[in-house]
Amino acid sequence: MWDYSETVKDHFYNPRNAGVITEANGIGDVGSISCGDALRLMLRVEPGSETIIEASFQTFGCGSAIASSSALTEIIKGMTLDQALGVTNQDIADYLDGLPPEKMHCSVMGREALQAAVANYRGEEWVDDHEEGALVCKCFAVDEPMIENTIRANTLSTVEDVTNYTKAGGSCSSCHEKIEEILTRVLAERGEAFDPMAPARTPPEEAGETVAETVAEMGGLSTLQRIRRIEDEIAKARPQLQADGGDVELIDVRGNQVFIKLSGACSGCQMAAMTLGGLQQHMIEALGEFVQLIPVQGAVPVGE
């Protein structure tokens, strides 16, 4: 199980500035539900001085994504836009007293959302759609410039580092060769040679831990107890969804991943991310552990 700092836990269980700013004049949207993380950052900026008066967020993702978003809003409030643009993903991680290496991509997502929100306020175009030729990781839609910039900003040296910070290569691994090429080029800029056998920047302490061991450490609930609590939270959410012409169904539970199916008006709804984010948070509180809610179209394929 990942080792979360007390500050991360505090910002997850008691997130600061979560919700909507009705008078927001700068909004940044990054990520996607299909990738497992999505973030909307809202700013209310004072014209003239370009000072951030308010900052809030809505996040669909894991506990680290919520904590990173919460921390980011606390950091940038009171800053000018130019000062805020100087905030790095490492600043977000440091504010939280560190993040597990596998979760550093959450702080990178916060940094991207900030750039998008500032561009939106200034009437500039910030595009996160990726040209096919620039796309390195198709599973998580991570392009070459993002990988290059993240390697430089965080002094990364291994493919595992890149995966921890960007999610690239974390699924099918077919892009590992391309990531190695990028690492070779960027490391050469700082006079270093890429070593495929080098250890990751911060090796995970719990490598090899089984799902059963992780579940036991997470809260000590049996599999049946976990499923019943998850079903209870879905049952609580269902009446409101059905009143709006939608519905939600539990498909499968695998480790800390909860697969659900949205139907009716909920399928394809622009507010689906917010609905899932709220349901996920209720599940986490009920289980006393971090879980990830993943929407699917049908049954989950074997081995996914």
Secondary structure, DSSP 8 states (H G I E B T S, - for coil): -----HHHHHHHHS-SSBS--TT-SEEEEEEEGGGTEEEEEEEEEETTTTEEEEEEEEEES-HHHHHHHHHHHHHHTT-BHHHHHT--HHHHHHHTT---GGGHHHHHHHHHHHHHHHHHHTT--------GGGEEETTTTEEHHHHHHHHHHHT--SHHHHHHHH-TTSSS-TTHHHHHHHHHHHHHHTT----TT---SS--TTTT--HHHHHHHHH---HHHHHHHHHHHHHHHHHHHHHTTEEEEEEEEETTEEEEEEEETTTT-TTHHHHHHHHHHHHHHHHTS--EEEE-SSS--TT-
